[in-house]
Amino acid sequence: MTKQRRNQLIAIGALIIGLGCLYQPSSVLLRGVALPLLIISAILSSLFFSTKRIIEVIAGLGLIAGFSFLYLPIPPILRGSAFHLLSASAIAFGMTTGLIRSSEIAAGVIAITGFAALYQSFSQLLQSSGLHLILTGILVLAIVSPRKLLIERISIGGIVLGLVFLCQPFAILLYQTGFQVLLGGLAGFIVVAHRAA
């Protein structure tokens, strides 16, 4: 068995097991295991399948499903899977898309919308979905953007701001959102730091 074939089988297996763990209703631990399995599947599928366009379309459908699960009135088990779907689909989409400029703009808009959602007060649903938007946008942006140094600086800024927000005792809203800002910055920095030069 060739290395490529082995990695393709691992990607398919991780996807099936990950989805099985994600949509079983009884164990929170198994739902937690689903996220790394889906991310492994997304990365291996993007690297070792030659049909990049199909992976891009599937990842795009995963993004649509994830956003739909966030905002539509659906059963809780589907709503709880939005984070997993968005994270894995963002990675696969970013690694396979040929629409670099459009994806960069869309990802930037999604990330900025996520940050704005954290600090608005008229919708609890928007506020609670801010982290989902931030991570989805920053993951795609860090993968597709040709402005690697700029994304790295923005990510470091997010890390610093998140730490400052978490350490200051004066503004409770900044304290409450510090973790989301920190996590968005860390995700962007880790992804952009592992991109090929």
KETILO-221343 format. One record per atom (N, C-alpha, C): residue number from 1; atom name; z, y, x negated. Coordinates in steps of 0.1 Angstrom, whole numbers. Atoms other than C-alpha are relative to their C-alpha. Last residue first. Layout:
<pts>
{NUM,'CA',{Z,Y,X}} ...
</pts>
This chain:
<pts>
{197,'N',{3,-13,5}} {197,'CA',{30,298,-77}} {197,'C',{-15,3,2}} {196,'N',{8,0,13}} {196,'CA',{36,269,-54}} {196,'C',{-3,13,-5}} {195,'N',{15,0,-1}} {195,'CA',{61,276,-27}} {195,'C',{-6,-1,-14}} {194,'N',{6,13,3}} {194,'CA',{97,265,-33}} {194,'C',{-15,-1,2}} {193,'N',{-3,4,14}} {193,'CA',{112,299,-36}} {193,'C',{-6,-13,-4}} {192,'N',{9,-7,9}} {192,'CA',{94,310,-4}} {192,'C',{3,-3,-15}} {191,'N',{14,4,-2}} {191,'CA',{111,283,16}} {191,'C',{-9,7,-10}} {190,'N',{2,13,4}} {190,'CA',{146,288,2}} {190,'C',{-15,-5,1}} {189,'N',{-1,0,15}} {189,'CA',{144,326,5}} {189,'C',{-3,-15,-5}} {188,'N',{11,-6,6}} {188,'CA',{132,325,41}} {188,'C',{0,-1,-15}} {187,'N',{12,8,-3}} {187,'CA',{158,300,52}} {187,'C',{-12,6,-6}} {186,'N',{-1,12,8}} {186,'CA',{186,319,34}} {186,'C',{-13,-9,2}} {185,'N',{3,-3,14}} {185,'CA',{176,352,50}} {185,'C',{-1,-12,-9}} {184,'N',{14,-3,0}} {184,'CA',{175,337,85}} {184,'C',{-5,4,-14}} {183,'N',{8,13,-1}} {183,'CA',{208,320,79}} {183,'C',{-15,3,0}} {182,'N',{-1,7,13}} {182,'CA',{224,353,67}} {182,'C',{-8,-13,0}} {181,'N',{8,-7,10}} {181,'CA',{211,372,97}} {181,'C',{0,-7,-13}} {180,'N',{14,2,-3}} {180,'CA',{223,345,121}} {180,'C',{-9,8,-10}} {179,'N',{5,14,3}} {179,'CA',{257,344,104}} {179,'C',{-15,-2,2}} {178,'N',{1,1,15}} {178,'CA',{262,382,105}} {178,'C',{-5,-14,-4}} {177,'N',{14,4,3}} {177,'CA',{255,383,143}} {177,'C',{-2,-2,-15}} {176,'N',{4,11,-8}} {176,'CA',{292,382,154}} {176,'C',{-15,-5,-4}} {175,'N',{-7,12,5}} {175,'CA',{304,404,125}} {175,'C',{-6,-12,8}} {174,'N',{6,4,13}} {174,'CA',{277,430,133}} {174,'C',{7,-13,-5}} {173,'N',{14,5,-2}} {173,'CA',{287,429,170}} {173,'C',{-6,-4,-13}} {172,'N',{0,14,-5}} {172,'CA',{324,432,161}} {172,'C',{-13,-6,2}} {171,'N',{10,1,-11}} {171,'CA',{319,465,141}} {171,'C',{-1,-15,4}} {170,'N',{0,-12,-9}} {170,'CA',{350,473,119}} {170,'C',{-9,-2,12}} {169,'N',{-9,3,-11}} {169,'CA',{361,442,99}} {169,'C',{-1,10,12}} {168,'N',{-6,-13,-5}} {168,'CA',{333,440,74}} {168,'C',{8,-2,12}} {167,'N',{-12,-4,7}} {167,'CA',{329,406,56}} {167,'C',{6,13,5}} {166,'N',{-11,9,-1}} {166,'CA',{305,389,79}} {166,'C',{13,4,-6}} {165,'N',{-4,0,-14}} {165,'CA',{282,419,83}} {165,'C',{12,-9,2}} {164,'N',{-7,-12,-3}} {164,'CA',{281,423,45}} {164,'C',{5,1,14}} {163,'N',{-14,0,6}} {163,'CA',{273,387,40}} {163,'C',{8,12,3}} {162,'N',{-9,10,-7}} {162,'CA',{245,389,66}} {162,'C',{13,-1,-6}} {161,'N',{-4,-6,-12}} {161,'CA',{231,421,50}} {161,'C',{9,-10,8}} {160,'N',{-10,-10,3}} {160,'CA',{230,405,16}} {160,'C',{6,6,12}} {159,'N',{-12,7,5}} {159,'CA',{213,373,28}} {159,'C',{11,11,-2}} {158,'N',{-6,7,-11}} {158,'CA',{188,393,49}} {158,'C',{13,-7,-4}} {157,'N',{-6,-11,-9}} {157,'CA',{180,416,20}} {157,'C',{8,-6,11}} {156,'N',{-12,-4,7}} {156,'CA',{174,385,-1}} {156,'C',{7,11,7}} {155,'N',{-10,11,-1}} {155,'CA',{150,373,25}} {155,'C',{13,3,-7}} {154,'N',{-5,-1,-13}} {154,'CA',{132,407,26}} {154,'C',{11,-11,3}} {153,'N',{-9,-12,0}} {153,'CA',{129,406,-12}} {153,'C',{6,2,14}} {152,'N',{-12,3,7}} {152,'CA',{115,371,-11}} {152,'C',{10,11,0}} {151,'N',{-8,9,-9}} {151,'CA',{91,380,17}} {151,'C',{12,-4,-8}} {150,'N',{-5,-8,-11}} {150,'CA',{78,409,-4}} {150,'C',{9,-8,9}} {149,'N',{-11,-9,5}} {149,'CA',{74,388,-35}} {149,'C',{7,8,11}} {148,'N',{-12,9,3}} {148,'CA',{54,361,-17}} {148,'C',{12,9,-4}} {147,'N',{-10,-10,6}} {147,'CA',{30,386,-1}} {147,'C',{13,-7,-3}} {146,'N',{4,-1,14}} {146,'CA',{3,358,6}} {146,'C',{9,10,-8}} {145,'N',{3,-13,5}} {145,'CA',{22,350,38}} {145,'C',{-4,0,-15}} {144,'N',{14,-4,0}} {144,'CA',{18,315,51}} {144,'C',{-3,13,-7}} {143,'N',{10,10,4}} {143,'CA',{50,297,42}} {143,'C',{-14,6,-1}} {142,'N',{-3,3,14}} {142,'CA',{76,325,42}} {142,'C',{-11,-10,-5}} {141,'N',{3,-11,9}} {141,'CA',{61,339,74}} {141,'C',{1,-4,-14}} {140,'N',{15,-1,0}} {140,'CA',{61,305,93}} {140,'C',{-4,11,-10}} {139,'N',{6,12,6}} {139,'CA',{97,300,83}} {139,'C',{-15,0,-1}} {138,'N',{-1,-1,14}} {138,'CA',{107,336,90}} {138,'C',{-5,-13,-7}} {137,'N',{8,-10,6}} {137,'CA',{93,336,125}} {137,'C',{1,0,-15}} {136,'N',{14,4,-2}} {136,'CA',{108,303,136}} {136,'C',{-9,10,-7}} {135,'N',{4,12,9}} {135,'CA',{141,311,120}} {135,'C',{-14,-4,2}} {134,'N',{-1,-4,14}} {134,'CA',{144,346,136}} {134,'C',{-5,-11,-9}} {133,'N',{12,-8,3}} {133,'CA',{132,334,170}} {133,'C',{0,4,-14}} {132,'N',{12,8,-1}} {132,'CA',{157,306,172}} {132,'C',{-13,7,-4}} {131,'N',{1,9,12}} {131,'CA',{184,328,159}} {131,'C',{-12,-8,1}} {130,'N',{4,-8,11}} {130,'CA',{178,354,187}} {130,'C',{-2,-8,-13}} {129,'N',{12,6,6}} {129,'CA',{179,328,215}} {129,'C',{-5,8,-13}} {128,'N',{-3,13,5}} {128,'CA',{215,336,224}} {128,'C',{-12,-7,-6}} {127,'N',{-10,-1,11}} {127,'CA',{208,373,226}} {127,'C',{2,-14,-6}} {126,'N',{7,-5,11}} {126,'CA',{177,368,248}} {126,'C',{9,0,-13}} {125,'N',{10,10,4}} {125,'CA',{196,347,272}} {125,'C',{-8,4,-12}} {124,'N',{-7,10,7}} {124,'CA',{225,371,273}} {124,'C',{-9,-11,-5}} {123,'N',{3,13,-3}} {123,'CA',{202,399,284}} {123,'C',{7,-10,-9}} {122,'N',{3,2,-14}} {122,'CA',{211,436,287}} {122,'C',{-4,-15,4}} {121,'N',{-11,4,-8}} {121,'CA',{230,440,254}} {121,'C',{-3,-4,15}} {120,'N',{2,-6,-13}} {120,'CA',{204,442,227}} {120,'C',{11,-6,9}} {119,'N',{-7,-12,-1}} {119,'CA',{215,435,191}} {119,'C',{-2,7,13}} {118,'N',{-14,1,4}} {118,'CA',{206,399,186}} {118,'C',{8,12,4}} {117,'N',{-7,7,-10}} {117,'CA',{173,403,205}} {117,'C',{15,-2,-2}} {116,'N',{-2,-9,-11}} {116,'CA',{161,429,181}} {116,'C',{8,-7,11}} {115,'N',{-11,-10,4}} {115,'CA',{166,405,152}} {115,'C',{3,10,11}} {114,'N',{-12,7,1}} {114,'CA',{146,378,171}} {114,'C',{12,9,-4}} {113,'N',{-5,1,-13}} {113,'CA',{119,403,180}} {113,'C',{13,-8,1}} {112,'N',{-6,-13,-3}} {112,'CA',{116,411,143}} {112,'C',{5,0,15}} {111,'N',{-13,-2,8}} {111,'CA',{112,374,135}} {111,'C',{6,13,4}} {110,'N',{-10,9,-5}} {110,'CA',{86,369,163}} {110,'C',{13,2,-7}} {109,'N',{-4,-6,-13}} {109,'CA',{66,400,153}} {109,'C',{11,-9,6}} {108,'N',{-7,-12,3}} {108,'CA',{65,388,116}} {108,'C',{5,6,14}} {107,'N',{-13,5,5}} {107,'CA',{54,353,127}} {107,'C',{9,13,-3}} {106,'N',{-8,5,-11}} {106,'CA',{26,368,148}} {106,'C',{14,-4,-5}} {105,'N',{-4,-11,-9}} {105,'CA',{14,390,119}} {105,'C',{9,-5,12}} {104,'N',{-9,-9,7}} {104,'CA',{15,362,93}} {104,'C',{5,11,10}} {103,'N',{-13,7,0}} {103,'CA',{-1,337,117}} {103,'C',{11,9,-6}} {102,'N',{-5,0,-14}} {102,'CA',{-30,361,124}} {102,'C',{14,-6,1}} {101,'N',{-3,-14,-4}} {101,'CA',{-35,368,87}} {101,'C',{6,0,14}} {100,'N',{-11,-6,9}} {100,'CA',{-33,331,76}} {100,'C',{4,14,5}} {99,'N',{0,-14,-5}} {99,'CA',{-53,315,104}} {99,'C',{11,8,-7}} {98,'N',{9,-7,8}} {98,'CA',{-60,283,84}} {98,'C',{-1,15,4}} {97,'N',{9,-10,-7}} {97,'CA',{-29,267,97}} {97,'C',{-10,6,-10}} {96,'N',{14,5,-3}} {96,'CA',{-16,235,80}} {96,'C',{-9,11,6}} {95,'N',{7,7,10}} {95,'CA',{16,244,62}} {95,'C',{-14,-4,2}} {94,'N',{2,-8,12}} {94,'CA',{27,271,85}} {94,'C',{-7,-7,-11}} {93,'N',{10,-10,-3}} {93,'CA',{22,249,116}} {93,'C',{-3,9,-12}} {92,'N',{13,7,0}} {92,'CA',{41,220,101}} {92,'C',{-11,10,3}} {91,'N',{3,5,14}} {91,'CA',{71,242,91}} {91,'C',{-14,-6,0}} {90,'N',{3,-12,9}} {90,'CA',{71,261,124}} {90,'C',{-4,-4,-14}} {89,'N',{14,-4,-3}} {89,'CA',{68,228,144}} {89,'C',{-4,12,-9}} {88,'N',{10,10,5}} {88,'CA',{99,214,127}} {88,'C',{-14,5,2}} {87,'N',{-1,1,14}} {87,'CA',{120,245,133}} {87,'C',{-10,-9,-6}} {86,'N',{5,-12,6}} {86,'CA',{108,252,168}} {86,'C',{0,-1,-15}} {85,'N',{14,-1,-2}} {85,'CA',{112,216,180}} {85,'C',{-6,12,-7}} {84,'N',{6,11,8}} {84,'CA',{147,212,166}} {84,'C',{-15,2,0}} {83,'N',{-2,-4,14}} {83,'CA',{159,246,180}} {83,'C',{-7,-10,-9}} {82,'N',{9,-11,4}} {82,'CA',{143,239,214}} {82,'C',{1,3,-15}} {81,'N',{10,5,10}} {81,'CA',{160,204,218}} {81,'C',{-9,12,-6}} {80,'N',{-7,3,13}} {80,'CA',{191,217,235}} {80,'C',{-9,-4,-11}} {79,'N',{-3,-13,6}} {79,'CA',{169,232,263}} {79,'C',{7,-2,-14}} {78,'N',{12,-6,5}} {78,'CA',{154,198,269}} {78,'C',{3,14,-7}} {77,'N',{4,8,12}} {77,'CA',{188,181,272}} {77,'C',{-13,5,-6}} {76,'N',{-7,-4,13}} {76,'CA',{200,210,294}} {76,'C',{-4,-8,-12}} {75,'N',{-12,8,3}} {75,'CA',{174,203,321}} {75,'C',{6,3,-13}} {74,'N',{3,14,2}} {74,'CA',{148,231,326}} {74,'C',{14,-7,-2}} {73,'N',{-11,8,-6}} {73,'CA',{148,267,339}} {73,'C',{-3,-15,-1}} {72,'N',{3,5,-13}} {72,'CA',{123,283,314}} {72,'C',{12,-8,6}} {71,'N',{0,-10,-10}} {71,'CA',{133,305,285}} {71,'C',{-2,-5,14}} {70,'N',{-10,-11,2}} {70,'CA',{143,284,255}} {70,'C',{1,8,13}} {69,'N',{-13,6,-2}} {69,'CA',{124,252,266}} {69,'C',{11,11,-1}} {68,'N',{-1,3,-15}} {68,'CA',{92,272,269}} {68,'C',{14,-5,3}} {67,'N',{-2,-13,-6}} {67,'CA',{97,286,233}} {67,'C',{2,-2,16}} {66,'N',{-13,-5,4}} {66,'CA',{101,250,220}} {66,'C',{3,14,7}} {65,'N',{-11,7,-7}} {65,'CA',{72,237,240}} {65,'C',{14,5,-3}} {64,'N',{0,-4,-14}} {64,'CA',{49,264,228}} {64,'C',{11,-7,8}} {63,'N',{-5,-14,-1}} {63,'CA',{60,258,192}} {63,'C',{0,5,14}} {62,'N',{-15,0,2}} {62,'CA',{55,221,196}} {62,'C',{6,13,1}} {61,'N',{-5,5,-13}} {61,'CA',{20,227,210}} {61,'C',{15,-1,0}} {60,'N',{1,-12,-9}} {60,'CA',{12,248,179}} {60,'C',{6,-4,14}} {59,'N',{-11,-9,4}} {59,'CA',{26,219,157}} {59,'C',{-1,12,10}} {58,'N',{-12,6,-4}} {58,'CA',{2,195,175}} {58,'C',{12,9,-2}} {57,'N',{0,-1,-15}} {57,'CA',{-27,219,171}} {57,'C',{13,-6,5}} {56,'N',{-2,-14,-4}} {56,'CA',{-19,224,134}} {56,'C',{1,1,15}} {55,'N',{-14,-3,3}} {55,'CA',{-15,186,128}} {55,'C',{3,14,4}} {54,'N',{-7,7,-10}} {54,'CA',{-49,181,144}} {54,'C',{15,2,-1}} {53,'N',{2,-7,-12}} {53,'CA',{-65,207,122}} {53,'C',{8,-6,12}} {52,'N',{-9,-11,-1}} {52,'CA',{-49,192,91}} {52,'C',{-1,8,13}} {51,'N',{4,-7,-12}} {51,'CA',{-66,159,96}} {51,'C',{9,12,3}} {50,'N',{12,-9,4}} {50,'CA',{-62,147,60}} {50,'C',{-5,8,12}} {49,'N',{11,2,-9}} {49,'CA',{-27,135,66}} {49,'C',{-11,9,-2}} {48,'N',{7,13,3}} {48,'CA',{-5,134,35}} {48,'C',{-10,-4,11}} {47,'N',{4,2,13}} {47,'CA',{9,170,31}} {47,'C',{-10,-12,-1}} {46,'N',{9,-11,5}} {46,'CA',{12,183,66}} {46,'C',{-6,-3,-13}} {45,'N',{13,-1,-8}} {45,'CA',{24,150,80}} {45,'C',{-9,10,-6}} {44,'N',{8,11,5}} {44,'CA',{50,147,51}} {44,'C',{-14,-1,8}} {43,'N',{5,-2,14}} {43,'CA',{64,181,58}} {43,'C',{-10,-11,-5}} {42,'N',{9,-12,0}} {42,'CA',{66,178,96}} {42,'C',{-6,2,-14}} {41,'N',{13,4,-6}} {41,'CA',{80,142,94}} {41,'C',{-10,12,-1}} {40,'N',{7,9,9}} {40,'CA',{107,154,70}} {40,'C',{-13,-5,5}} {39,'N',{5,-9,11}} {39,'CA',{115,183,93}} {39,'C',{-7,-9,-10}} {38,'N',{12,-7,-4}} {38,'CA',{117,159,123}} {38,'C',{-6,9,-11}} {37,'N',{10,9,-2}} {37,'CA',{141,136,105}} {37,'C',{-13,7,4}} {36,'N',{6,3,13}} {36,'CA',{162,165,92}} {36,'C',{-12,-10,2}} {35,'N',{6,-11,6}} {35,'CA',{166,177,129}} {35,'C',{-6,-3,-14}} {34,'N',{14,-3,-4}} {34,'CA',{171,144,146}} {34,'C',{-7,11,-8}} {33,'N',{8,7,9}} {33,'CA',{203,136,126}} {33,'C',{-15,2,3}} {32,'N',{0,-7,13}} {32,'CA',{221,163,146}} {32,'C',{-9,-7,-11}} {31,'N',{8,-12,-2}} {31,'CA',{210,147,179}} {31,'C',{-1,9,-13}} {30,'N',{14,4,1}} {30,'CA',{223,114,166}} {30,'C',{-9,12,2}} {29,'N',{3,4,14}} {29,'CA',{257,130,159}} {29,'C',{-15,-3,-1}} {28,'N',{3,-13,7}} {28,'CA',{258,146,194}} {28,'C',{-4,-3,-14}} {27,'N',{-6,-3,13}} {27,'CA',{256,111,209}} {27,'C',{-5,13,-6}} {26,'N',{-14,4,2}} {26,'CA',{251,102,246}} {26,'C',{6,5,-13}} {25,'N',{-10,-9,-6}} {25,'CA',{219,119,260}} {25,'C',{15,-3,-5}} {24,'N',{-10,9,-5}} {24,'CA',{192,104,238}} {24,'C',{12,8,5}} {23,'N',{0,0,-14}} {23,'CA',{164,130,235}} {23,'C',{9,-12,6}} {22,'N',{-1,-14,-6}} {22,'CA',{169,141,199}} {22,'C',{2,-1,15}} {21,'N',{-14,-5,2}} {21,'CA',{176,106,185}} {21,'C',{2,13,8}} {20,'N',{-9,9,-7}} {20,'CA',{144,92,200}} {20,'C',{14,5,-1}} {19,'N',{2,-3,-15}} {19,'CA',{124,122,189}} {19,'C',{10,-8,8}} {18,'N',{-5,-13,-2}} {18,'CA',{137,118,153}} {18,'C',{0,4,15}} {17,'N',{-15,2,1}} {17,'CA',{131,80,153}} {17,'C',{6,14,3}} {16,'N',{-4,8,-11}} {16,'CA',{95,86,164}} {16,'C',{15,-1,1}} {15,'N',{2,-7,-13}} {15,'CA',{89,115,141}} {15,'C',{5,-8,12}} {14,'N',{-10,-11,-1}} {14,'CA',{106,98,111}} {14,'C',{-2,8,13}} {13,'N',{-13,6,-3}} {13,'CA',{85,67,117}} {13,'C',{11,10,2}} {12,'N',{1,5,-14}} {12,'CA',{52,87,118}} {12,'C',{14,-6,4}} {11,'N',{1,-12,-8}} {11,'CA',{61,106,86}} {11,'C',{0,-4,15}} {10,'N',{-14,-7,-1}} {10,'CA',{73,75,69}} {10,'C',{0,11,9}} {9,'N',{-8,9,-8}} {9,'CA',{40,57,78}} {9,'C',{14,6,1}} {8,'N',{4,-2,-13}} {8,'CA',{20,87,64}} {8,'C',{9,-9,10}} {7,'N',{-6,-13,-5}} {7,'CA',{41,86,33}} {7,'C',{-5,3,14}} {6,'N',{-14,2,-1}} {6,'CA',{33,49,27}} {6,'C',{7,13,6}} {5,'N',{-2,8,-12}} {5,'CA',{-4,55,34}} {5,'C',{15,-2,2}} {4,'N',{4,-8,-12}} {4,'CA',{-5,83,8}} {4,'C',{3,-8,13}} {3,'N',{-10,-10,-2}} {3,'CA',{14,63,-18}} {3,'C',{-3,8,13}} {2,'N',{1,-12,8}} {2,'CA',{-10,34,-14}} {2,'C',{11,9,3}} {1,'N',{0,-12,-8}} {1,'CA',{0,0,0}} {1,'C',{0,12,-9}} 
</pts>
